[in-house]
Amino acid sequence: MTYALFSGLDEDILALPFYEEQHRTLAVELAEWCAGHADLWSRPLEQTPEKAGREILSALGSAGWLGFLDPANGSAAGDHRSICLAREILAYADDLADFAFSIQALSATPIVQYGNSEQQLEYLPRMASGETAGSFAISEKEAGSDISAVGLTADLVSDGYLLNGRKAWIANAGIADVHCVIARTGGGPGALGLTAFLVPARTPGVRVLEEVPLIAPRSFGHLAFEDCLVPESSVLGRPGQGFVVATDLLERFRMTVGAAAVGFARRAVDSAVQQARERRIHGGRLMDLQLVKGALADMEVKLNASALLVARAAWELDHGNPGYAKHSSIAKVAATEAAQEIVDAAVQVHGAAGLVADSVPERLYRQVRSLRIYEGASEVQKLIIADALGRRPLVGRSRAASGSSASRVER
Ligand SMILES: Cc1cc2nc3c(=O)[nH]c(=O)nc-3n(C[C@H](O)[C@H](O)[C@H](O)COP(=O)(O)OP(=O)(O)OC[C@H]3O[C@@H](n4cnc5c(N)ncnc54)[C@H](O)[C@@H]3O)c2cc1C
């Protein structure tokens, strides 16, 4: 499976004041790196997504693209414009590249934000080098959109905490070396009784309950924790702070899901434009048909809007706007919904060729679907946005009043 790579960049958007020189440099260098590593994206069909994901993680780490996950090592902290651009470019190149990068960032960031110096020293250098893979495990069969319903228990015993329960739909379930687990320790009802733990995958009592094959293959599955004893030093942050750890992380990363959607959508637009230019039909080019022009224009409008909303959300977070969470949700819902429409339109432009298994449009069609569900379904994002509107003063708009959604239980 090989395919030509375009750059995945929109240099006009990169030139806008949302971005600084360091972002432009990162984008160009990462796009060049992706173009030079076509072997990583040209996987033999027999290779499992687990093995491929691990290889890509290792390559990303060796090349230094994950260095920002270990700030103590002198690497520049990962601002969110950089993380979003990285996801855009990697998603353009390959679904698993975006997956490897994003899950590693998702699982290391809570350690960067809430870990003590021992935890940071233990995990971050090897996560930044790609040698240690992480997962971030909140969801359960009965606790998806509603984090406050988490039921996996962590009981305080004489020599630590005893974890019992299950986690569902966990990215990297089968390959992670360390799981960041949100568990119920009590001390308060619902969201108040949750605590985050760092649980090495080799801990007795932890096992992969089931590998779950997905529409776009990757390491994914359900985990079981059975009388799994971890020391008190495994608590990430403070006991009772688990809900804050989880929502803070999700608020930061939702915009990056929008960024991945932009990457997939840009690939779809490039592929549709190429097809429309090359395909001969009715004595001319497909591109010359007005309805096709209209479809391509609609795709381009949606792509531009999405890219700008993602850039704005990341800019708000990087500039310390306490109300950035609303923009993160706006970027996610707008870009992921638009990407679904853009990819569908790209399949239409290709006709039957767009439905052939493993063609670019067919792959994008499968790869883009999960983005509207994970890290908060579109409906949940709309509730967060509406809640922020409900808190806004009726006259004028103030930055402080746009508010954070940290009090919501949904994601
Ligand atoms: C590819 C992928 C990767 C994932 N990776 C992880 C991971 O690494 N770690 C992890 O913890 N979880 C992960 N998840 C799980 C994901 O976070 C949940 O699937 C998501 O939160 C939705 O929960 P659910 O599937 O239980 O759906 P439910 O909560 O049952 O919701 C089903 C549907 O109901 C609707 N809905 C939900 N709430 C509302 C509402 N308030 N108002 C209106 N409609 C609503 C939405 O349409 C939603 O899609 C992953 C999921 C996917 C698909």
The ligand as an SDF file (V2000), in Angstrom:
LIG
                    3D

 53 58  0  0  0  0  0  0  0  0999 V2000
  -11.4580    5.5060   18.7030 C   0  0  0  0  0  0  0  0  0  0  0  0
  -11.8040    5.6830   20.1370 C   0  0  0  0  0  0  0  0  0  0  0  0
  -10.7780    5.8490   21.0650 C   0  0  0  0  0  0  0  0  0  0  0  0
  -11.0930    5.9800   22.4200 C   0  0  0  0  0  0  0  0  0  0  0  0
  -10.0590    6.0630   23.3030 N   0  0  0  0  0  0  0  0  0  0  0  0
  -10.3460    6.1730   24.6320 C   0  0  0  0  0  0  0  0  0  0  0  0
   -9.2850    6.2190   25.5710 C   0  0  0  0  0  0  0  0  0  0  0  0
   -8.1080    6.1540   25.2180 O   0  0  0  0  0  0  0  0  0  0  0  0
   -9.5940    6.3300   26.8900 N   0  0  0  0  0  0  0  0  0  0  0  0
  -10.8860    6.3870   27.3200 C   0  0  0  0  0  0  0  0  0  0  0  0
  -11.0930    6.5100   28.5240 O   0  0  0  0  0  0  0  0  0  0  0  0
  -11.9120    6.3130   26.4480 N   0  0  0  0  0  0  0  0  0  0  0  0
  -11.6740    6.2090   25.1120 C   0  0  0  0  0  0  0  0  0  0  0  0
  -12.6990    6.1160   24.2060 N   0  0  0  0  0  0  0  0  0  0  0  0
  -14.0700    6.1050   24.6740 C   0  0  0  0  0  0  0  0  0  0  0  0
  -14.7810    7.4200   24.3990 C   0  0  0  0  0  0  0  0  0  0  0  0
  -14.2840    8.4390   25.2210 O   0  0  0  0  0  0  0  0  0  0  0  0
  -16.2840    7.1940   24.5860 C   0  0  0  0  0  0  0  0  0  0  0  0
  -16.6770    6.3350   23.5240 O   0  0  0  0  0  0  0  0  0  0  0  0
  -17.0690    8.4910   24.5270 C   0  0  0  0  0  0  0  0  0  0  0  0
  -16.8250    9.2690   25.6820 O   0  0  0  0  0  0  0  0  0  0  0  0
  -18.5780    8.2190   24.4320 C   0  0  0  0  0  0  0  0  0  0  0  0
  -18.9710    7.3120   25.4000 O   0  0  0  0  0  0  0  0  0  0  0  0
  -19.8270    6.0070   24.9850 P   0  0  0  0  0  0  0  0  0  0  0  0
  -19.1580    5.3510   23.8510 O   0  0  0  0  0  0  0  0  0  0  0  0
  -20.0840    5.2230   26.2070 O   0  0  0  0  0  0  0  0  0  0  0  0
  -21.1890    6.5970   24.4310 O   0  0  0  0  0  0  0  0  0  0  0  0
  -22.4140    7.1040   25.3190 P   0  0  0  0  0  0  0  0  0  0  0  0
  -21.9420    7.8870   26.4800 O   0  0  0  0  0  0  0  0  0  0  0  0
  -23.3140    5.9350   25.5480 O   0  0  0  0  0  0  0  0  0  0  0  0
  -23.1020    8.0790   24.2840 O   0  0  0  0  0  0  0  0  0  0  0  0
  -23.6910    7.5490   23.0690 C   0  0  0  0  0  0  0  0  0  0  0  0
  -24.2200    8.6980   22.2640 C   0  0  0  0  0  0  0  0  0  0  0  0
  -25.2260    9.3760   22.9900 O   0  0  0  0  0  0  0  0  0  0  0  0
  -25.2170   10.7400   22.6720 C   0  0  0  0  0  0  0  0  0  0  0  0
  -25.0500   11.5090   23.9150 N   0  0  0  0  0  0  0  0  0  0  0  0
  -24.2180   11.2550   24.9650 C   0  0  0  0  0  0  0  0  0  0  0  0
  -24.3610   12.1880   25.9210 N   0  0  0  0  0  0  0  0  0  0  0  0
  -25.2960   13.0550   25.4710 C   0  0  0  0  0  0  0  0  0  0  0  0
  -25.8640   14.2280   25.9930 C   0  0  0  0  0  0  0  0  0  0  0  0
  -25.5140   14.7020   27.1950 N   0  0  0  0  0  0  0  0  0  0  0  0
  -26.8340   14.8660   25.2550 N   0  0  0  0  0  0  0  0  0  0  0  0
  -27.1830   14.3950   24.0260 C   0  0  0  0  0  0  0  0  0  0  0  0
  -26.6700   13.2880   23.4870 N   0  0  0  0  0  0  0  0  0  0  0  0
  -25.7270   12.6260   24.1790 C   0  0  0  0  0  0  0  0  0  0  0  0
  -24.0400   10.9650   21.6890 C   0  0  0  0  0  0  0  0  0  0  0  0
  -24.5400   10.9260   20.3500 O   0  0  0  0  0  0  0  0  0  0  0  0
  -23.1760    9.7710   21.9480 C   0  0  0  0  0  0  0  0  0  0  0  0
  -22.3760    9.4220   20.8090 O   0  0  0  0  0  0  0  0  0  0  0  0
  -12.4340    5.9760   22.8410 C   0  0  0  0  0  0  0  0  0  0  0  0
  -13.4500    5.8320   21.8970 C   0  0  0  0  0  0  0  0  0  0  0  0
  -13.1480    5.6860   20.5690 C   0  0  0  0  0  0  0  0  0  0  0  0
  -14.2660    5.5170   19.5900 C   0  0  0  0  0  0  0  0  0  0  0  0
  1  2  1  0
  2  3  1  0
  2 52  2  0
  3  4  2  0
  4  5  1  0
  4 50  1  0
  5  6  2  0
  6  7  1  0
  6 13  1  0
  7  8  2  0
  7  9  1  0
  9 10  1  0
 10 11  2  0
 10 12  1  0
 12 13  2  0
 13 14  1  0
 14 15  1  0
 14 50  1  0
 15 16  1  0
 16 17  1  0
 16 18  1  0
 18 19  1  0
 18 20  1  0
 20 21  1  0
 20 22  1  0
 22 23  1  0
 23 24  1  0
 24 25  2  0
 24 26  1  0
 24 27  1  0
 27 28  1  0
 28 29  2  0
 28 30  1  0
 28 31  1  0
 31 32  1  0
 32 33  1  0
 33 34  1  0
 33 48  1  0
 34 35  1  0
 35 36  1  0
 35 46  1  0
 36 37  1  0
 36 45  1  0
 37 38  2  0
 38 39  1  0
 39 40  1  0
 39 45  2  0
 40 41  1  0
 40 42  2  0
 42 43  1  0
 43 44  2  0
 44 45  1  0
 46 47  1  0
 46 48  1  0
 48 49  1  0
 50 51  2  0
 51 52  1  0
 52 53  1  0
M  END
$$$$
